[in-house]
């Protein structure tokens, strides 16, 4: 009883950073940085709630008694709602304005700016889109959800009917494959090609090694494409060699020196001698 009496006379500024000392201002009780936590109580957030504040949305109760229940279910409309929905203002449709301006022959920025200042096209709001979707008619036979899977016949499982069905399908596939192979064999014999299943024992099979051992005639690579006007008349604009003999002599030295150098082009450092 004494503790309750003391709590009634306690100053609210006791649980602030400055305490009861100094000048106490009302704003100190609203600053969360200056508030301190009381022992055994949640921390205050410095928000002063006015008296009579109710959280949530008011529930408009319409109790008409038994007469309203017998007349049917109550319908919800905008007039019966306890609150009014705010209609969103439609925004300007700049894409439609640009199309209209181009159709009118206005292609410059200033002309389109004047067109948008004198014309206005509004887009559809979300409520209009929702009403259009709600008016879409569904077929009478439409059913929502997932169809129920039929129950598995237990007698077919006990008689191994699915196994027999699978074996019959495999036999049909094997017979069709054999017939196809027999047809291909007759075709290759009529064309003069020896079938792979009936080759002679002494016949040599061509493998990758035998193909690589056979001599292949060298084929010169195709020359690089050149424009016709530069093919015969084009001349170099810069001659770095004094004569054709000096050029040939320099390339011969380069080819002989590139053997002992590293790299694919022979421009690298010299390699050491290998045993």
Rosetta blueprint (number, residue, H / E / L):
1 X L
2 X H
3 X H
4 X H
5 X H
6 X H
7 X H
8 X H
9 X L
10 X L
11 X L
12 X H
13 X H
14 X H
15 X H
16 X E
17 X L
18 X L
19 X L
20 X L
21 X L
22 X L
23 X L
24 X L
25 X L
26 X H
27 X H
28 X H
29 X H
30 X L
31 X L
32 X L
33 X L
34 X L
35 X E
36 X L
37 X L
38 X L
39 X L
40 X L
41 X L
42 X L
43 X L
44 X L
45 X L
46 X L
47 X L
48 X L
49 X L
50 X L
51 X L
52 X L
53 X L
54 X L
55 X L
56 X L
57 X L
58 X L
59 X L
60 X L
61 X L
62 X L
63 X L
64 X L
65 X L
66 X H
67 X H
68 X H
69 X H
70 X H
71 X H
72 X L
73 X L
74 X L
75 X L
76 X L
77 X L
78 X L
79 X L
80 X L
81 X L
82 X L
83 X L
84 X L
85 X L
86 X L
87 X L
88 X L
89 X L
90 X L
91 X L
92 X E
93 X L
94 X H
95 X H
96 X H
97 X H
98 X H
99 X H
100 X H
101 X H
102 X H
103 X H
104 X L
105 X L
106 X L
107 X L
108 X L
109 X H
110 X H
111 X H
112 X H
113 X H
114 X H
115 X H
116 X H
117 X H
118 X H
119 X L
120 X L
121 X L
122 X E
123 X L
124 X L
125 X L
126 X H
127 X H
128 X H
129 X H
130 X H
131 X H
132 X H
133 X H
134 X H
135 X L
136 X L
137 X L
138 X L
139 X L
140 X L
141 X L
142 X L
143 X L
144 X L
145 X L
146 X L
147 X L
148 X L
149 X L
150 X L
151 X L
152 X L
153 X L
154 X H
155 X H
156 X H
157 X H
158 X H
159 X L
160 X L
161 X H
162 X H
163 X H
164 X H
165 X H
166 X H
167 X H
168 X H
169 X H
170 X H
171 X H
172 X H
173 X H
174 X H
175 X H
176 X H
177 X H
178 X H
179 X H
180 X H
181 X H
182 X H
183 X H
184 X H
185 X H
186 X H
187 X H
188 X H
189 X H
190 X H
191 X L
192 X L
193 X L
194 X L
195 X L
196 X H
197 X H
198 X H
199 X L
200 X L
201 X L
202 X L
203 X L
204 X L
205 X L
206 X L
207 X L
208 X H
209 X H
210 X H
211 X H
212 X H
213 X H
214 X L
215 X L
216 X L
217 X L
218 X L
219 X L
220 X L
221 X L
222 X L
223 X L
224 X L
225 X L
226 X L
227 X L
228 X H
229 X H
230 X H
231 X H
232 X L
233 X L
234 X L
235 X L
236 X L
237 X L
238 X L
239 X L
240 X L
241 X L
242 X L
243 X L
244 X H
245 X H
246 X H
247 X H
248 X H
249 X H
250 X H
251 X H
252 X H
253 X H
254 X H
255 X H
256 X H
257 X H
258 X H
259 X H
260 X H
261 X E
262 X L
263 X L
264 X L
265 X L
266 X L
267 X L
268 X L
269 X L
270 X E
271 X L
272 X L
273 X L
274 X L
275 X L
